[in-house]
Amino acid sequence: MPEPGLARTLVEAFVYLDLGGGSQDAVTEEVEDGWMVRLGDVEVLVPRESEAWAREQDLIFGAGLSELIDPGQWVLVATTYARRALEGALYFAADPSSAERFDEVASGWRFAAEAVAEALKFFPGGEDELVPDDFWTPAGRSLRESEPHRLTRRKLEKDLAFYRESLADFRRRHGR
C-alpha cells in the first residue's frame, strides 16, 4: 500500500477523498498519533496535534499549507461550496423555518471562504500569480491552463470578500 497522505484536519482528509471520487465509504480509525482515514487503497493520516490546534484556532482545514490539495483544487472546492450555498439559499427563502437548511447555507458560505483562503496561502510574499510547480494535481493543472484568471491573488481576494460578505448578509437577513 502507498504511503499515507498527511492531512491537517479530518475535514481536509474527507475533502481530499471527495476530490478523488467520494468519501461516503471512508473509514476512520483512531491510531496512536491521530486518525487514519481509509478509502480503498488510499490512506490519509491526520495527526492528533494538528487536528487539536485547528479546532482551538477554529480553522476548518488546518494551519499551514496543504500537502494533499493544490491551490487549483482549493478554488474548485470553494466554487462547489458557493454553488451549494446559493442553491440552498433559494430553497431557504421559500421555507425559512428550517434551522437545518439555514446551517447548511451558512456552512456552505463559510467553507467556500475558507477554501479560497487555503488557495491564497500558496501565494508567496506580494506575488499576484502562482508558478506551474504550485499545481501538482491534474485538476489543479487543468484549471490553471484553462482559466488562469481564476487563480490570481486579486481574483481570489475578491472571491474571499464576496463569500464572507454573502455569509454575513445571509445571517443578517435571517436573524441568526
Sequence and secondary structure as in RCSB ss.txt:
>XXXX:A:sequence
MPEPGLARTLVEAFVYLDLGGGSQDAVTEEVEDGWMVRLGDVEVLVPRESEAWAREQDLIFGAGLSELIDPGQWV
LVATTYARRALEGALYFAADPSSAERFDEVASGWRFAAEAVAEALKFFPGGEDELVPDDFWTPAGRSLRESEPHR
LTRRKLEKDLAFYRESLADFRRRHGR
>XXXX:A:secstr
    EE SSHHHHHHHHHHTT  TT EEEEETTEEEEEETTEEEEEEHHHHHHHHHHT SS SS  SSS HHHHH
HHHHHHHHHHHHHHHHHHH TT HHHHHHHHHHHHHHHHHHHHHHTTS TT SS  GGG  SHHHHHHHHH GGG
GSHHHHHHHHHHHHHHHHHHHHHTT 
